[in-house]
Protein backbone atom coordinates (compact mmCIF):
# COMPACT_ATOMS: atom_id res chain seq x y z
CA UNK A 1 0.00 0.00 0.00
CA UNK A 2 2.70 2.41 1.02
CA UNK A 3 4.76 1.48 -2.04
CA UNK A 4 1.90 2.31 -4.40
CA UNK A 5 1.42 5.67 -2.72
CA UNK A 6 5.06 6.56 -3.29
CA UNK A 7 4.87 5.97 -6.98
CA UNK A 8 1.75 8.10 -7.26
CA UNK A 9 3.26 11.02 -5.41
CA UNK A 10 6.39 10.83 -7.44
CA UNK A 11 4.54 10.99 -10.73
CA UNK A 12 2.18 13.79 -9.83
CA UNK A 13 4.12 16.94 -10.77
CA UNK A 14 4.82 15.72 -14.29
CA UNK A 15 1.12 15.41 -15.14
CA UNK A 16 -0.05 18.68 -13.70
CA UNK A 17 0.24 21.92 -15.71
CA UNK A 18 2.69 24.19 -13.96
CA UNK A 19 1.38 27.36 -12.32
CA UNK A 20 2.93 30.70 -13.31
CA UNK A 21 5.02 31.00 -10.16
CA UNK A 22 6.60 27.63 -10.91
CA UNK A 23 7.67 28.77 -14.35
CA UNK A 24 9.34 31.84 -12.92
CA UNK A 25 11.11 29.72 -10.37
CA UNK A 26 12.27 27.38 -13.10
CA UNK A 27 13.62 30.26 -15.17
CA UNK A 28 15.46 31.60 -12.15
CA UNK A 29 16.93 28.17 -11.50
CA UNK A 30 18.06 27.91 -15.13
CA UNK A 31 19.83 31.25 -14.87
CA UNK A 32 21.59 30.07 -11.71
CA UNK A 33 22.61 26.81 -13.38
CA UNK A 34 23.91 28.42 -16.55
CA UNK A 35 25.39 31.40 -14.75
CA UNK A 36 28.90 30.13 -14.06
CA UNK A 37 29.42 28.73 -17.56
CA UNK A 38 27.99 31.83 -19.22
CA UNK A 39 30.16 34.06 -17.02
CA UNK A 40 33.26 32.30 -18.35
CA UNK A 41 32.05 32.80 -21.91
CA UNK A 42 30.78 36.37 -21.51
CA UNK A 43 33.35 37.90 -19.16
CA UNK A 44 36.48 36.00 -20.14
CA UNK A 45 35.90 34.97 -23.77
CA UNK A 46 33.70 37.72 -25.19
CA UNK A 47 35.23 40.29 -22.84
CA UNK A 48 38.72 39.36 -24.00
CA UNK A 49 37.67 39.53 -27.64
CA UNK A 50 36.03 42.90 -27.10
CA UNK A 51 39.12 44.28 -25.38
CA UNK A 52 41.27 43.00 -28.25
CA UNK A 53 39.05 44.83 -30.74
CA UNK A 54 39.16 48.03 -28.63
CA UNK A 55 42.95 47.89 -28.33
CA UNK A 56 43.28 47.20 -32.05
CA UNK A 57 41.39 50.47 -32.56
CA UNK A 58 44.03 52.27 -30.53
CA UNK A 59 42.24 52.42 -27.18
CA UNK A 60 45.22 52.08 -24.83
CA UNK A 61 44.42 54.00 -21.64
CA UNK A 62 47.53 52.67 -19.88
CA UNK A 63 49.74 54.74 -22.17
CA UNK A 64 47.27 57.60 -22.27
CA UNK A 65 45.78 56.84 -25.66
CA UNK A 66 41.99 56.88 -25.76
CA UNK A 67 41.20 58.04 -29.27
CA UNK A 68 39.75 55.43 -31.59
CA UNK A 69 41.16 55.03 -35.09
CA UNK A 70 41.80 52.49 -37.80
CA UNK A 71 45.50 53.34 -37.92
CA UNK A 72 46.63 49.90 -36.80
CA UNK A 73 44.71 48.18 -39.57
CA UNK A 74 45.86 50.76 -42.11
CA UNK A 75 49.51 50.30 -41.23
CA UNK A 76 49.09 46.52 -41.09
CA UNK A 77 47.59 46.44 -44.58
CA UNK A 78 50.52 48.45 -45.90
CA UNK A 79 53.05 45.87 -44.73
CA UNK A 80 54.30 43.18 -47.09
CA UNK A 81 55.09 41.06 -44.05
CA UNK A 82 51.42 40.83 -43.14
CA UNK A 83 50.37 39.52 -46.56
CA UNK A 84 53.16 36.97 -46.64
CA UNK A 85 52.17 35.73 -43.19
CA UNK A 86 48.53 35.60 -44.22
CA UNK A 87 49.34 33.55 -47.33
CA UNK A 88 51.56 31.23 -45.31
CA UNK A 89 48.85 30.63 -42.71
CA UNK A 90 46.20 29.99 -45.36
CA UNK A 91 48.59 27.60 -47.14
CA UNK A 92 49.37 25.70 -43.94
CA UNK A 93 45.71 25.37 -42.94
CA UNK A 94 44.35 24.38 -46.34
CA UNK A 95 47.08 21.84 -47.11
CA UNK A 96 47.05 20.32 -43.60
CA UNK A 97 43.26 20.08 -43.48
CA UNK A 98 43.02 18.68 -47.02
CA UNK A 99 45.84 16.18 -46.55
CA UNK A 100 44.60 15.02 -43.17
CA UNK A 101 41.04 14.63 -44.46
CA UNK A 102 42.08 12.46 -47.43
CA UNK A 103 44.38 10.30 -45.30
CA UNK A 104 41.76 10.03 -42.55
CA UNK A 105 39.06 8.77 -44.91
CA UNK A 106 41.53 6.25 -46.36
CA UNK A 107 42.59 5.05 -42.92
CA UNK A 108 38.97 4.80 -41.78
CA UNK A 109 38.16 2.67 -44.86
CA UNK A 110 40.97 0.30 -43.89
CA UNK A 111 40.14 0.21 -40.19
CA UNK A 112 36.41 -0.34 -40.55
CA UNK A 113 36.76 -3.82 -42.01
CA UNK A 114 37.28 -6.70 -39.60
CA UNK A 115 40.79 -8.15 -39.53
CA UNK A 116 43.06 -9.72 -36.99
CA UNK A 117 44.74 -7.12 -34.80
CA UNK A 118 42.20 -4.44 -35.64
CA UNK A 119 41.77 -3.58 -31.98
CA UNK A 120 45.49 -2.84 -31.68
CA UNK A 121 45.59 -0.87 -34.90
CA UNK A 122 42.63 1.20 -33.68
CA UNK A 123 44.35 1.77 -30.35
CA UNK A 124 47.46 3.09 -32.11
CA UNK A 125 45.16 5.23 -34.23
CA UNK A 126 43.67 6.75 -31.07
CA UNK A 127 47.04 7.01 -29.39
CA UNK A 128 48.07 10.38 -30.71
CA UNK A 129 44.67 12.02 -30.16
CA UNK A 130 45.60 13.22 -26.67
CA UNK A 131 49.32 13.77 -27.44
CA UNK A 132 50.10 17.51 -27.17
CA UNK A 133 51.00 19.22 -30.45
CA UNK A 134 54.25 20.40 -28.93
CA UNK A 135 55.46 16.82 -28.52
CA UNK A 136 54.41 16.03 -32.08
CA UNK A 137 56.42 19.04 -33.24
CA UNK A 138 59.50 17.86 -31.34
CA UNK A 139 59.09 14.39 -32.86
CA UNK A 140 58.85 15.87 -36.36
CA UNK A 141 61.91 18.01 -35.64
CA UNK A 142 63.99 15.01 -34.55
CA UNK A 143 62.79 12.99 -37.54
CA UNK A 144 62.91 15.43 -40.43
CA UNK A 145 65.60 17.99 -39.66
CA UNK A 146 68.69 17.92 -41.84
CA UNK A 147 70.64 16.04 -39.18
CA UNK A 148 67.57 14.17 -38.02
CA UNK A 149 66.79 10.50 -37.92
CA UNK A 150 65.67 10.20 -41.55
CA UNK A 151 68.71 12.12 -42.79
CA UNK A 152 70.92 9.62 -40.93
CA UNK A 153 69.05 6.74 -42.53
CA UNK A 154 69.51 8.42 -45.91
CA UNK A 155 73.25 8.66 -45.20
CA UNK A 156 73.30 5.01 -44.25
CA UNK A 157 71.60 4.19 -47.53
CA UNK A 158 74.24 6.34 -49.30
CA UNK A 159 71.59 8.72 -50.61
CA UNK A 160 73.29 11.79 -49.12
CA UNK A 161 76.87 12.64 -48.11
CA UNK A 162 76.28 15.40 -45.57
CA UNK A 163 73.32 16.97 -43.73
CA UNK A 164 73.04 19.80 -46.25
CA UNK A 165 72.10 17.33 -48.98
CA UNK A 166 68.94 16.32 -47.14
CA UNK A 167 65.97 18.42 -48.30
CA UNK A 168 65.02 21.19 -45.87
CA UNK A 169 61.74 19.96 -44.37
CA UNK A 170 61.71 22.03 -41.18
CA UNK A 171 62.26 25.80 -40.90
CA UNK A 172 61.59 25.72 -44.64
CA UNK A 173 59.85 28.06 -47.08
CA UNK A 174 56.89 25.77 -47.67
CA UNK A 175 56.29 25.00 -43.98
CA UNK A 176 56.52 21.26 -44.71
CA UNK A 177 57.44 20.46 -41.10
CA UNK A 178 54.45 22.35 -39.73
CA UNK A 179 52.12 20.69 -42.23
CA UNK A 180 53.56 17.24 -41.44
CA UNK A 181 52.87 17.76 -37.74
CA UNK A 182 49.30 18.93 -38.33
CA UNK A 183 48.60 16.08 -40.75
CA UNK A 184 50.09 13.57 -38.31
CA UNK A 185 47.82 14.72 -35.47
CA UNK A 186 44.68 15.65 -37.39
CA UNK A 187 44.49 12.47 -39.45
CA UNK A 188 43.71 10.55 -36.27
CA UNK A 189 41.21 13.13 -35.08
CA UNK A 190 39.24 13.22 -38.35
CA UNK A 191 39.73 9.48 -38.82
CA UNK A 192 38.18 8.52 -35.47
CA UNK A 193 35.12 10.64 -36.20
CA UNK A 194 34.77 9.35 -39.78
CA UNK A 195 35.23 5.77 -38.56
CA UNK A 196 32.39 6.19 -36.06
CA UNK A 197 30.13 7.65 -38.74
CA UNK A 198 30.99 4.78 -41.12
CA UNK A 199 30.18 2.23 -38.45
CA UNK A 200 26.82 3.81 -37.67
CA UNK A 201 25.99 3.96 -41.41
CA UNK A 202 26.77 0.25 -41.80
CA UNK A 203 27.40 -1.66 -45.00
CA UNK A 204 23.83 -2.30 -46.13
CA UNK A 205 23.65 0.56 -48.61
CA UNK A 206 26.91 -0.43 -50.25
CA UNK A 207 25.77 -4.04 -50.49
CA UNK A 208 22.55 -2.92 -52.13
CA UNK A 209 24.58 -0.89 -54.61
CA UNK A 210 26.86 -3.88 -55.21
CA UNK A 211 23.96 -6.16 -56.08
CA UNK A 212 22.86 -3.45 -58.53
CA UNK A 213 26.27 -3.70 -60.19
CA UNK A 214 28.18 -0.75 -58.72
CA UNK A 215 31.94 -1.23 -58.63
CA UNK A 216 34.16 -0.38 -55.68
CA UNK A 217 34.81 3.20 -56.70
CA UNK A 218 31.14 3.84 -57.46
CA UNK A 219 30.10 2.36 -54.13
CA UNK A 220 32.50 4.70 -52.38
CA UNK A 221 31.85 7.82 -54.40
CA UNK A 222 28.07 7.67 -54.79
CA UNK A 223 26.97 5.67 -51.75
CA UNK A 224 29.36 5.89 -48.82
CA UNK A 225 30.88 9.35 -49.34
CA UNK A 226 27.58 11.29 -49.32
CA UNK A 227 26.57 9.41 -46.17
CA UNK A 228 29.75 10.24 -44.25
CA UNK A 229 30.12 13.79 -45.61
CA UNK A 230 28.57 15.57 -42.60
CA UNK A 231 31.05 13.86 -40.29
CA UNK A 232 33.98 14.70 -42.54
CA UNK A 233 32.88 18.33 -42.74
CA UNK A 234 32.43 18.95 -39.04
CA UNK A 235 35.73 17.29 -38.17
CA UNK A 236 37.71 19.11 -40.85
CA UNK A 237 36.17 22.46 -39.86
CA UNK A 238 37.54 22.02 -36.35
CA UNK A 239 40.95 21.11 -37.78
CA UNK A 240 40.98 24.13 -40.07
CA UNK A 241 40.02 26.51 -37.28
CA UNK A 242 42.64 25.03 -35.01
CA UNK A 243 45.52 25.04 -37.50
CA UNK A 244 44.79 28.62 -38.53
CA UNK A 245 44.97 29.94 -35.00
CA UNK A 246 47.58 27.62 -33.49
CA UNK A 247 50.80 29.07 -32.25
CA UNK A 248 53.38 26.68 -30.83
CA UNK A 249 53.90 24.42 -33.86
CA UNK A 250 54.80 27.23 -36.30
CA UNK A 251 56.83 28.87 -33.54
CA UNK A 252 58.97 25.74 -33.16
CA UNK A 253 59.06 24.41 -36.74
CA UNK A 254 58.59 27.55 -38.82
CA UNK A 255 60.89 29.95 -40.59
CA UNK A 256 61.52 33.22 -38.83
CA UNK A 257 60.34 35.22 -41.81
CA UNK A 258 57.63 35.09 -42.93
CA UNK A 259 56.04 33.56 -39.87
CA UNK A 260 52.49 32.25 -39.50
CA UNK A 261 49.91 34.89 -38.50
CA UNK A 262 49.61 33.89 -34.82
CA UNK A 263 53.40 34.01 -34.46
CA UNK A 264 53.43 37.43 -36.14
CA UNK A 265 50.79 38.66 -33.70
CA UNK A 266 52.82 37.40 -30.75
CA UNK A 267 56.01 39.02 -32.08
CA UNK A 268 54.26 42.38 -32.40
CA UNK A 269 52.72 41.92 -28.97
CA UNK A 270 56.04 41.30 -27.25
CA UNK A 271 57.84 44.04 -29.16
CA UNK A 272 59.56 46.53 -26.84
CA UNK A 273 57.92 49.32 -28.82
CA UNK A 274 54.44 49.66 -27.27
CA UNK A 275 53.20 51.30 -30.46
CA UNK A 276 53.11 47.79 -31.94
CA UNK A 277 50.40 46.75 -29.48
CA UNK A 278 47.44 47.92 -31.60
CA UNK A 279 48.87 46.10 -34.59
CA UNK A 280 49.34 42.91 -32.58
CA UNK A 281 45.69 43.15 -31.55
CA UNK A 282 44.70 43.89 -35.16
CA UNK A 283 46.48 40.73 -36.38
CA UNK A 284 44.74 38.57 -33.78
CA UNK A 285 41.37 40.16 -34.56
CA UNK A 286 41.98 39.48 -38.27
CA UNK A 287 42.74 35.83 -37.42
CA UNK A 288 39.49 35.50 -35.45
CA UNK A 289 37.39 37.19 -38.12
CA UNK A 290 38.98 35.18 -40.96
CA UNK A 291 38.42 31.87 -39.18
CA UNK A 292 34.79 32.72 -38.54
CA UNK A 293 34.16 33.95 -42.10
CA UNK A 294 35.98 31.03 -43.79
CA UNK A 295 34.08 28.51 -41.69
CA UNK A 296 30.79 30.25 -42.46
CA UNK A 297 31.52 30.15 -46.20
CA UNK A 298 32.64 26.52 -45.95
CA UNK A 299 29.49 25.42 -44.12
CA UNK A 300 27.24 27.30 -46.55
CA UNK A 301 29.05 25.96 -49.63
CA UNK A 302 28.97 22.40 -48.36
CA UNK A 303 25.27 22.68 -47.55
CA UNK A 304 24.56 23.91 -51.06
CA UNK A 305 26.65 21.12 -52.56
CA UNK A 306 24.77 18.65 -50.36
CA UNK A 307 21.32 19.71 -51.63
CA UNK B 1 9.23 -17.91 -45.99
CA UNK B 2 12.48 -16.99 -47.61
CA UNK B 3 15.57 -17.04 -45.47
CA UNK B 4 17.46 -13.78 -45.34
CA UNK B 5 21.16 -14.31 -45.79
CA UNK B 6 23.32 -12.79 -43.04
CA UNK B 7 25.10 -9.72 -44.28
CA UNK B 8 28.57 -11.27 -44.01
CA UNK B 9 27.84 -13.73 -46.78
CA UNK B 10 27.21 -11.03 -49.37
CA UNK B 11 30.15 -8.89 -48.38
CA UNK B 12 33.21 -8.81 -50.57
CA UNK B 13 35.23 -12.01 -50.22
CA UNK B 14 38.78 -11.16 -49.19
CA UNK B 15 41.14 -12.19 -51.95
CA UNK B 16 44.83 -12.77 -51.42
CA UNK B 17 45.89 -9.54 -53.11
CA UNK B 18 43.32 -7.71 -51.07
CA UNK B 19 44.65 -8.88 -47.76
CA UNK B 20 48.27 -8.07 -48.66
CA UNK B 21 47.11 -4.60 -49.62
CA UNK B 22 45.32 -4.27 -46.31
CA UNK B 23 48.35 -5.37 -44.30
CA UNK B 24 50.48 -2.85 -46.15
CA UNK B 25 47.93 -0.14 -45.40
CA UNK B 26 47.62 -1.08 -41.73
CA UNK B 27 51.40 -1.28 -41.48
CA UNK B 28 51.77 2.18 -43.03
CA UNK B 29 49.23 3.64 -40.62
CA UNK B 30 50.85 2.12 -37.54
CA UNK B 31 54.42 2.96 -38.56
CA UNK B 32 53.50 6.48 -39.65
CA UNK B 33 51.78 7.20 -36.36
CA UNK B 34 54.43 5.71 -34.11
CA UNK B 35 57.52 6.93 -36.01
CA UNK B 36 57.82 10.37 -34.38
CA UNK B 37 58.00 8.74 -30.94
CA UNK B 38 61.05 6.63 -31.83
CA UNK B 39 63.70 9.38 -31.88
CA UNK B 40 62.19 10.85 -28.70
CA UNK B 41 62.79 7.61 -26.86
CA UNK B 42 66.35 7.16 -28.14
CA UNK B 43 67.36 10.78 -27.63
CA UNK B 44 66.26 10.75 -23.99
CA UNK B 45 68.93 8.13 -23.21
CA UNK B 46 71.67 9.51 -25.44
CA UNK B 47 74.82 11.32 -24.46
CA UNK B 48 76.68 11.64 -27.73
CA UNK B 49 74.76 11.25 -30.96
CA UNK B 50 76.26 13.20 -33.83
CA UNK B 51 75.32 13.14 -37.47
CA UNK B 52 75.71 10.15 -39.40
CA UNK B 53 75.33 7.76 -36.43
CA UNK B 54 71.95 6.02 -36.53
CA UNK B 55 72.23 5.12 -32.84
CA UNK B 56 73.90 7.12 -30.06
CA UNK B 57 77.63 6.45 -29.70
CA UNK B 58 77.37 7.09 -25.95
CA UNK B 59 74.36 6.51 -23.76
CA UNK B 60 73.54 8.21 -20.49
CA UNK B 61 70.82 8.91 -17.96
CA UNK B 62 71.71 12.60 -17.75
CA UNK B 63 68.36 13.78 -19.16
CA UNK B 64 66.33 11.57 -16.85
CA UNK B 65 68.41 12.62 -13.87
CA UNK B 66 67.64 16.21 -14.81
CA UNK B 67 63.91 15.54 -14.96
CA UNK B 68 63.58 13.56 -11.73
CA UNK B 69 66.82 14.39 -10.00
CA UNK B 70 68.08 17.14 -7.76
CA UNK B 71 67.41 19.94 -10.23
CA UNK B 72 64.26 21.64 -9.03
CA UNK B 73 63.42 23.38 -12.31
CA UNK B 74 61.77 20.38 -13.96
CA UNK B 75 60.01 19.23 -10.83
CA UNK B 76 58.66 22.71 -10.25
CA UNK B 77 57.33 22.87 -13.81
CA UNK B 78 55.70 19.47 -13.33
CA UNK B 79 54.17 20.71 -10.10
CA UNK B 80 52.83 23.89 -11.71
CA UNK B 81 51.36 21.93 -14.60
CA UNK B 82 49.72 19.48 -12.24
CA UNK B 83 48.28 22.09 -9.89
CA UNK B 84 46.97 24.25 -12.75
CA UNK B 85 45.41 21.34 -14.63
CA UNK B 86 43.82 19.95 -11.44
CA UNK B 87 42.38 23.30 -10.38
CA UNK B 88 41.07 23.96 -13.90
CA UNK B 89 39.49 20.51 -13.98
CA UNK B 90 37.76 20.87 -10.59
CA UNK B 91 36.46 24.35 -11.43
CA UNK B 92 35.23 23.22 -14.84
CA UNK B 93 33.40 20.27 -13.25
CA UNK B 94 31.68 22.66 -10.85
CA UNK B 95 30.73 24.89 -13.78
CA UNK B 96 29.87 22.06 -16.16
CA UNK B 97 27.48 20.02 -13.99
CA UNK B 98 24.76 22.67 -13.53
CA UNK B 99 25.16 24.06 -17.08
CA UNK B 100 25.09 20.57 -18.57
CA UNK B 101 21.97 19.79 -16.56
CA UNK B 102 20.25 22.92 -17.82
CA UNK B 103 21.12 22.12 -21.44
CA UNK B 104 20.53 18.37 -21.22
CA UNK B 105 17.30 18.24 -19.24
CA UNK B 106 15.46 21.50 -19.86
CA UNK B 107 13.84 23.16 -22.82
CA UNK B 108 13.82 26.93 -22.65
CA UNK B 109 13.72 30.00 -24.83
CA UNK B 110 17.16 31.06 -26.00
CA UNK B 111 18.62 27.57 -25.61
CA UNK B 112 20.07 27.67 -29.13
CA UNK B 113 21.78 30.98 -28.36
CA UNK B 114 23.21 29.67 -25.09
CA UNK B 115 24.52 26.58 -26.87
CA UNK B 116 26.07 28.74 -29.61
CA UNK B 117 27.75 31.02 -27.06
CA UNK B 118 29.19 28.11 -25.11
CA UNK B 119 30.52 26.52 -28.30
CA UNK B 120 32.06 29.73 -29.67
CA UNK B 121 35.49 29.24 -28.01
CA UNK B 122 35.88 25.92 -29.85
CA UNK B 123 36.07 27.79 -33.17
CA UNK B 124 37.59 31.20 -32.41
CA UNK B 125 41.31 30.85 -31.60
CA UNK B 126 42.23 31.90 -28.05
CA UNK B 127 44.99 34.28 -29.20
CA UNK B 128 42.89 37.45 -29.48
CA UNK B 129 41.03 36.65 -26.26
CA UNK B 130 44.21 36.20 -24.24
CA UNK B 131 45.91 39.30 -25.66
CA UNK B 132 42.81 41.40 -25.10
CA UNK B 133 42.21 40.31 -21.54
CA UNK B 134 45.86 40.47 -20.49
CA UNK B 135 45.59 44.14 -19.55
CA UNK B 136 42.66 43.52 -17.20
CA UNK B 137 44.56 40.66 -15.58
CA UNK B 138 47.55 42.96 -15.06
CA UNK B 139 45.28 45.60 -13.51
CA UNK B 140 43.79 43.14 -11.01
CA UNK B 141 47.02 41.34 -10.19
CA UNK B 142 46.00 38.13 -11.95
CA UNK B 143 48.78 38.25 -14.54
CA UNK B 144 51.91 36.21 -13.77
CA UNK B 145 49.99 34.21 -11.16
CA UNK B 146 48.59 30.71 -10.84
CA UNK B 147 44.96 31.83 -10.33
CA UNK B 148 45.20 33.98 -13.45
CA UNK B 149 46.49 31.08 -15.52
CA UNK B 150 43.75 28.78 -14.19
CA UNK B 151 41.15 31.40 -15.05
CA UNK B 152 42.22 31.67 -18.71
CA UNK B 153 42.52 27.89 -19.00
CA UNK B 154 38.79 27.79 -18.21
CA UNK B 155 38.09 29.41 -21.60
CA UNK B 156 39.10 26.43 -23.81
CA UNK B 157 38.00 23.83 -21.21
CA UNK B 158 34.48 25.03 -20.35
CA UNK B 159 32.80 24.32 -23.73
CA UNK B 160 33.87 20.67 -23.71
CA UNK B 161 33.00 20.09 -20.09
CA UNK B 162 29.53 21.55 -20.63
CA UNK B 163 29.05 19.49 -23.80
CA UNK B 164 30.03 16.27 -22.06
CA UNK B 165 27.76 16.96 -19.10
CA UNK B 166 24.87 18.00 -21.38
CA UNK B 167 25.08 14.67 -23.20
CA UNK B 168 25.22 12.86 -19.84
CA UNK B 169 22.11 14.65 -18.57
CA UNK B 170 20.28 14.07 -21.86
CA UNK B 171 20.26 10.36 -20.89
CA UNK B 172 19.46 10.96 -17.23
CA UNK B 173 16.13 10.38 -15.56
CA UNK B 174 15.41 13.08 -12.94
CA UNK B 175 12.47 11.11 -11.53
CA UNK B 176 14.86 9.23 -9.26
CA UNK B 177 15.55 12.52 -7.50
CA UNK B 178 11.83 13.02 -7.03
CA UNK B 179 11.60 9.59 -5.45
CA UNK B 180 14.43 10.38 -3.05
CA UNK B 181 12.81 13.69 -2.10
CA UNK B 182 9.48 12.06 -1.35
CA UNK B 183 11.34 9.62 0.86
CA UNK B 184 12.59 12.62 2.82
CA UNK B 185 16.07 13.17 1.41
CA UNK B 186 17.52 16.64 1.80
CA UNK B 187 18.82 18.45 -1.34
CA UNK B 188 22.48 17.61 -0.64
CA UNK B 189 21.53 13.99 0.06
CA UNK B 190 19.67 13.81 -3.24
CA UNK B 191 22.72 15.16 -5.02
CA UNK B 192 25.22 12.98 -3.16
CA UNK B 193 23.36 9.68 -3.20
CA UNK B 194 21.25 9.91 -6.37
CA UNK B 195 22.55 12.43 -8.92
CA UNK B 196 26.29 12.09 -8.38
CA UNK B 197 26.51 8.30 -8.74
CA UNK B 198 24.44 8.46 -11.93
CA UNK B 199 26.58 11.13 -13.62
CA UNK B 200 29.91 9.97 -12.20
CA UNK B 201 31.22 8.21 -15.34
CA UNK B 202 30.51 11.39 -17.30
CA UNK B 203 32.36 13.49 -14.74
CA UNK B 204 35.39 11.20 -15.05
CA UNK B 205 35.47 11.36 -18.84
CA UNK B 206 34.84 15.11 -18.95
CA UNK B 207 37.34 15.68 -16.16
CA UNK B 208 40.06 13.75 -17.98
CA UNK B 209 39.39 15.81 -21.10
CA UNK B 210 39.59 19.01 -19.11
CA UNK B 211 42.83 17.92 -17.46
CA UNK B 212 44.48 17.03 -20.78
CA UNK B 213 43.40 20.29 -22.44
CA UNK B 214 44.79 22.37 -19.59
CA UNK B 215 47.92 20.19 -19.29
CA UNK B 216 48.73 20.79 -22.99
CA UNK B 217 47.98 24.49 -23.07
CA UNK B 218 50.96 26.58 -24.17
CA UNK B 219 49.98 30.00 -25.52
CA UNK B 220 47.55 31.03 -22.76
CA UNK B 221 50.07 30.10 -20.07
CA UNK B 222 52.84 31.95 -21.91
CA UNK B 223 50.80 35.15 -22.25
CA UNK B 224 49.05 35.29 -18.89
CA UNK B 225 51.80 33.54 -16.91
CA UNK B 226 54.19 36.14 -18.30
CA UNK B 227 57.25 33.93 -17.94
CA UNK B 228 56.68 33.65 -14.18
CA UNK B 229 54.50 30.55 -14.29
CA UNK B 230 56.73 28.02 -16.07
CA UNK B 231 54.67 24.93 -16.78
CA UNK B 232 55.99 21.76 -18.40
CA UNK B 233 55.21 22.77 -22.02
CA UNK B 234 56.97 26.10 -21.51
CA UNK B 235 60.07 24.43 -20.11
CA UNK B 236 59.95 21.84 -22.89
CA UNK B 237 59.75 24.56 -25.51
CA UNK B 238 62.74 26.44 -24.16
CA UNK B 239 64.84 23.26 -24.21
CA UNK B 240 63.64 22.41 -27.74
CA UNK B 241 64.72 25.90 -28.80
CA UNK B 242 68.09 25.69 -27.08
CA UNK B 243 68.94 22.46 -28.86
CA UNK B 244 69.45 20.18 -25.86
CA UNK B 245 67.82 17.20 -27.55
CA UNK B 246 68.27 14.73 -24.70
CA UNK B 247 66.43 16.83 -22.11
CA UNK B 248 63.85 17.92 -24.68
CA UNK B 249 63.13 14.25 -25.39
CA UNK B 250 62.90 13.26 -21.73
CA UNK B 251 60.56 16.18 -20.96
CA UNK B 252 58.42 15.26 -23.99
CA UNK B 253 58.02 11.73 -22.68
CA UNK B 254 57.01 13.00 -19.24
CA UNK B 255 54.66 15.46 -20.93
CA UNK B 256 52.75 12.70 -22.77
CA UNK B 257 52.42 10.55 -19.63
CA UNK B 258 48.95 11.78 -18.60
CA UNK B 259 47.78 11.58 -22.23
CA UNK B 260 48.68 7.90 -22.47
CA UNK B 261 47.11 7.19 -19.08
CA UNK B 262 44.03 9.05 -20.22
CA UNK B 263 43.80 7.00 -23.39
CA UNK B 264 44.06 3.71 -21.53
CA UNK B 265 41.25 4.81 -19.21
CA UNK B 266 38.93 6.21 -21.86
CA UNK B 267 39.71 4.47 -25.15
CA UNK B 268 36.23 2.90 -24.91
CA UNK B 269 34.64 6.34 -25.00
CA UNK B 270 36.85 7.79 -27.74
CA UNK B 271 34.67 6.52 -30.53
CA UNK B 272 34.01 9.87 -32.17
CA UNK B 273 30.30 9.48 -31.53
CA UNK B 274 30.33 11.61 -28.41
CA UNK B 275 30.63 15.35 -28.25
CA UNK B 276 33.70 15.13 -26.07
CA UNK B 277 35.93 14.00 -28.90
CA UNK B 278 35.83 17.57 -30.16
CA UNK B 279 37.84 18.56 -27.12
CA UNK B 280 40.69 16.50 -28.30
CA UNK B 281 40.82 18.45 -31.56
CA UNK B 282 41.81 21.47 -29.53
CA UNK B 283 45.03 19.97 -28.22
Interface residues (C-beta under 8 A of the other chain):
Chain A: X6 X9 X10 X11 X13 X14 X26 X27 X30 X32 X33 X34 X35 X36 X37 X38 X40 X41 X42 X44 X45 X46 X47 X48 X49 X50 X51 X52 X53 X54 X55 X62 X106 X107 X110 X111 X113 X115 X117 X121 X123 X124 X125 X126 X127 X128 X129 X130 X131 X132 X133 X134 X135 X136 X137 X138 X139 X140 X141 X142 X143 X147 X148 X149 X151 X152 X153 X155 X156 X162 X163 X184 X185 X186 X188 X189 X192 X193 X194 X195 X196 X197 X200 X203 X204 X207 X210 X211 X231 X235 X237 X238 X239 X241 X242 X244 X245 X246 X247 X248 X251 X252 X262 X265 X266 X269 X280 X281 X284 X285 X287 X288 X291 X292 X295
Chain B: X7 X10 X11 X12 X19 X22 X25 X26 X29 X30 X32 X33 X34 X35 X36 X37 X38 X39 X40 X43 X51 X52 X53 X54 X94 X95 X96 X98 X99 X101 X102 X103 X106 X108 X114 X117 X118 X120 X121 X122 X123 X124 X125 X126 X127 X128 X129 X130 X131 X132 X133 X135 X136 X151 X152 X154 X155 X158 X162 X175 X178 X179 X182 X183 X212 X215 X216 X218 X219 X223 X233 X236 X237 X240 X241 X245 X248 X249 X252 X255 X256 X259 X260 X262 X263 X267 X270 X271 X272 X273 X277 X278 X280 X281 X282 X283
